[in-house]
Amino acid sequence: MKVADVMTRGLELMSPDATVQQAAVRMAEADIGAILVGTAEALEGILTDRDIILRLVVDGRSSAEARVRDIMSSSLFCCRENDSVEQAFAEMSDRQVRRLPVLDDGERLVGIVTLSDLCRQEPDPQRTSAWLRAVAEPHRNRRSDAPAEGEASDESADDSAARGEPALPDGPALPDDPARPDDPARPDDPARPAQAAKPPASGTPGQPPADEAR
């Protein structure tokens, strides 16, 4: 299957001279987390919702004054519409991104493909899971190192050049996980201590104890 079969066409594009506020409104109206900057013939970058938060809101800058070119990511990784789905995924995995602008043979923008687009076309759930882990795992490993004070952690596989969707979080241990410390022992668990037998009451069998006979 080719990228052209799964990609999204009719993209939203933004001028680099537009304000960040205008871009944010456009993204909200289209319900998208990233918008490409430039024209179909000359892409200049990409702006994501994460860029807006980390490069504008955190710095206390005004979205009505800042320009898209001030906070967008200018590095872009692309694929071709005739590339296979496997080739597109390999590029995402190598670059650690979840979105790739798609170009035709004339270097003109014709669409965008996301990791979700690729996964929806894959009938094998195990392969889909492997694809997701391949993109998310390196970023998950980086998050295991606590950032220095005042330093933002990289929580997404999709920042800057074609970034956007957050990496998958680590899930809780499953109930049958033998390493889970709070997993109660099963009735047939040999490691579960046997319940101590209740000692017999004192006195002659068949007769009440001496204290009760009084």
C-alpha positions in Angstrom: 0.0 0.0 0.0 1.2 3.5 -0.9 1.3 6.6 1.2 -1.0 8.2 -1.3 -3.7 5.7 -0.3 -3.8 6.7 3.4 -2.6 10.3 3.5 -4.8 13.3 4.2 -5.2 15.9 1.4 -6.6 19.4 1.5 -4.3 20.7 4.1 -4.5 23.8 6.3 -1.5 26.1 5.6 -0.4 29.1 7.5 1.7 32.1 6.6 4.8 32.6 8.7 3.9 36.2 9.1 0.5 35.4 10.7 0.2 35.8 14.4 0.3 32.8 16.7 -3.2 33.7 17.8 -4.5 33.4 14.2 -2.8 30.1 13.8 -4.2 28.8 17.1 -7.7 29.8 16.0 -7.3 28.0 12.7 -6.0 24.9 14.4 -9.0 24.9 16.8 -11.5 25.4 14.0 -10.0 22.5 12.0 -9.5 20.4 15.2 -5.9 19.7 14.4 -2.8 19.7 16.6 -0.3 21.0 14.0 -0.4 23.2 11.0 2.1 23.4 8.1 3.7 26.8 7.4 4.3 28.2 3.9 2.9 27.2 0.6 2.5 24.0 -1.3 5.5 25.0 -3.5 7.7 26.2 -0.6 7.2 24.7 2.9 8.9 26.7 5.6 8.1 24.8 8.7 5.4 23.4 11.0 3.7 24.8 14.1 2.3 22.4 16.8 0.1 23.0 19.8 3.1 22.0 21.9 5.3 24.6 20.3 2.7 27.2 21.3 2.8 26.0 24.9 6.5 25.6 25.3 7.7 28.5 23.2 5.0 31.1 23.9 2.8 30.4 26.9 5.7 29.3 29.2 7.7 32.4 28.2 4.7 34.7 28.9 4.6 36.0 25.4 1.5 37.4 23.7 -0.1 35.3 21.0 -1.5 38.4 19.4 2.0 39.9 18.9 4.2 36.9 18.3 4.5 35.6 14.7 4.3 32.1 13.6 7.9 32.2 12.3 9.0 33.1 15.8 8.1 29.8 17.4 7.6 27.3 14.5 10.0 24.5 13.8 11.8 25.0 10.5 13.2 21.5 10.1 10.9 19.2 8.2 11.1 15.5 7.4 9.0 14.5 4.4 8.1 11.4 2.4 6.8 10.8 -1.1 3.3 9.9 -2.2 4.6 6.8 -4.0 6.5 5.6 -0.9 5.1 2.4 0.7 3.5 2.5 4.1 6.5 0.6 5.4 8.9 3.2 4.1 6.9 6.0 5.7 6.9 4.2 9.0 10.7 3.6 8.7 11.2 7.4 8.2 9.0 8.2 11.2 10.9 5.7 13.4 14.3 6.9 12.3 13.3 10.6 12.8 11.2 10.0 15.9 8.2 11.9 14.5 4.6 11.1 14.0 3.7 13.3 11.1 5.3 13.5 7.6 4.4 16.1 4.9 3.9 14.2 1.6 5.5 15.5 -1.6 4.9 14.6 -5.2 7.7 14.0 -7.8 7.8 17.7 -8.4 8.6 18.5 -4.7 5.1 20.0 -4.2 3.1 19.4 -1.1 0.2 17.1 -1.7 -0.8 15.9 1.8 0.3 14.7 5.2 0.5 11.3 6.7 0.4 10.4 10.4 1.4 7.4 12.4 -2.3 7.0 13.2 -3.0 6.8 9.4 -0.5 4.0 9.0 -1.8 2.1 12.0 -5.4 2.2 10.9 -4.5 0.4 7.7 -2.5 -2.3 9.4 -4.7 -5.4 10.1 -2.2 -7.0 12.4 -2.7 -5.5 16.0 0.7 -6.9 17.1 2.4 -5.1 14.2 0.5 -1.9 15.0 1.6 -2.2 18.7 5.2 -2.7 17.6 5.0 0.4 15.4 3.7 2.6 18.2 6.4 1.3 20.6 9.1 1.9 18.0 8.3 5.6 17.9 7.3 6.1 21.6 9.9 4.0 23.4 13.0 6.2 22.9 11.1 9.2 24.3 9.8 7.2 27.2 13.4 6.3 28.0 14.4 9.9 28.0 11.6 10.8 30.3 13.1 8.4 32.9 15.8 10.9 33.4 14.4 13.7 35.5 14.9 17.1 33.8 16.9 19.8 35.6 15.1 22.4 37.5 13.5 24.9 35.1 14.0 22.5 32.1 11.0 21.2 30.2 10.9 17.5 29.7 10.3 16.1 26.2 7.1 14.2 26.5 6.2 13.8 22.8 7.6 11.9 19.9 6.2 14.6 17.7 7.8 17.9 18.7 9.3 20.5 16.4 9.6 18.9 13.0 6.3 17.2 12.5 5.5 16.6 16.1 2.3 16.7 18.0 0.7 13.6 19.5 2.0 12.6 22.9 3.9 9.3 23.4 2.1 6.4 24.9 2.3 6.3 28.7 3.4 3.3 30.6 0.4 1.3 31.7 -0.2 -0.3 35.1 0.9 -3.8 35.8 -1.7 -6.4 34.7 -3.5 -8.4 37.4 -1.7 -11.6 36.4 1.7 -9.9 36.5 3.9 -12.0 38.8 6.1 -8.9 39.5 3.2 -6.9 40.8 3.8 -6.5 44.6 0.2 -6.1 45.6 -1.2 -9.0 43.6 -2.9 -11.3 46.2 -1.9 -14.9 46.3 -4.2 -17.3 44.6 -5.9 -20.1 46.5 -3.7 -22.7 44.7 -0.5 -20.6 45.2 2.0 -22.9 46.9 3.6 -19.9 48.5 0.5 -18.9 50.3 0.8 -19.9 54.0 -1.7 -22.4 55.2 -4.2 -21.2 57.8 -3.3 -22.5 61.2 -5.8 -25.0 62.6 -7.8 -24.0 65.6 -6.6 -25.8 68.7 -9.1 -28.1 70.3 -10.9 -27.0 73.5 -9.7 -28.5 76.7 -11.7 -31.2 78.4 -13.0 -34.6 77.7 -14.3 -35.2 74.2 -18.0 -34.9 74.0 -18.2 -32.9 77.3 -18.0 -29.1 77.7 -14.8 -27.6 78.9 -14.4 -27.4 82.7 -15.1 -23.6 82.8 -18.4 -24.1 81.0 -19.5 -27.0 83.2 -19.5 -24.8 86.3 
